[in-house]
Amino acid sequence: MSVKELLDLLTEEAKVYRKNSVNSINRNSHMNNSVGKCSISQDDVDAILVDFINHIGVRRWVDYGLYTRDLK
């Protein structure tokens, strides 16, 4: 799998994940440091997803250029 294919795959999975991301974070609070109900916004989740995917690209010398609007 090429880096571009990996980034495309991560983007498609992020689009699916983001729809229930806040609920997933709260449901899995035993696996993270949130206490009780997490107050993270969808905008924050989107920003983290995009930043992480772009970070993976940069670490592999690819300027992927993913924006939060691309997740919608």
C-alpha positions as CSV (number, residue, x, y, z in Angstrom):
1,M,0.0,0.0,0.0
2,S,1.4,3.4,-1.0
3,V,1.4,6.3,1.4
4,K,-1.3,8.0,-0.7
5,E,-3.5,4.9,-0.5
6,L,-3.0,4.8,3.3
7,L,-4.0,8.5,3.7
8,D,-7.0,8.0,1.5
9,L,-8.0,5.0,3.5
10,L,-7.6,6.9,6.8
11,T,-9.7,9.7,5.4
12,E,-12.5,7.4,4.4
13,E,-12.5,5.8,7.8
14,A,-12.4,9.2,9.5
15,K,-15.6,10.2,7.6
16,V,-17.4,7.1,9.0
17,Y,-15.9,7.5,12.5
18,R,-16.6,11.2,12.9
19,K,-20.4,10.7,12.8
20,N,-20.4,8.9,16.2
21,S,-17.0,10.1,17.5
22,V,-18.1,12.0,20.5
23,N,-20.3,9.1,21.6
24,S,-17.5,6.7,21.0
25,I,-15.1,8.8,23.1
26,N,-17.6,8.9,26.0
27,R,-18.4,5.2,25.7
28,N,-14.7,4.3,25.8
29,S,-13.8,6.7,28.6
30,H,-12.2,3.8,30.4
31,M,-9.6,3.9,27.7
32,N,-8.8,7.6,27.8
33,N,-8.4,10.3,30.4
34,S,-11.8,11.9,30.2
35,V,-13.7,11.7,33.4
36,G,-17.5,11.4,33.1
37,K,-19.0,12.8,30.0
38,C,-16.5,14.3,27.6
39,S,-17.3,17.9,26.5
40,I,-15.4,17.8,23.2
41,S,-17.2,19.4,20.3
42,Q,-17.5,17.9,16.8
43,D,-15.4,20.7,15.5
44,D,-12.6,19.7,17.9
45,V,-12.8,16.1,16.9
46,D,-12.7,17.0,13.2
47,A,-9.7,19.2,13.8
48,I,-7.9,16.4,15.6
49,L,-8.7,13.8,12.9
50,V,-7.5,16.1,10.1
51,D,-4.4,17.1,12.0
52,F,-3.5,13.5,12.7
53,I,-4.0,12.3,9.2
54,N,-2.0,15.3,7.8
55,H,0.7,14.5,10.4
56,I,1.1,11.0,9.1
57,G,1.4,12.3,5.6
58,V,4.1,14.9,6.6
59,R,6.1,12.2,8.5
60,R,6.2,10.3,5.2
61,W,7.0,13.4,3.0
62,V,3.5,13.8,1.6
63,D,1.7,17.1,1.7
64,Y,-1.8,15.6,1.8
65,G,-3.6,18.9,2.5
66,L,-6.7,17.4,4.2
67,Y,-9.2,20.0,5.5
68,T,-12.0,19.5,8.0
69,R,-14.5,20.2,5.2
70,D,-13.2,17.1,3.4
71,L,-14.6,14.9,6.2
72,K,-18.2,16.0,5.5
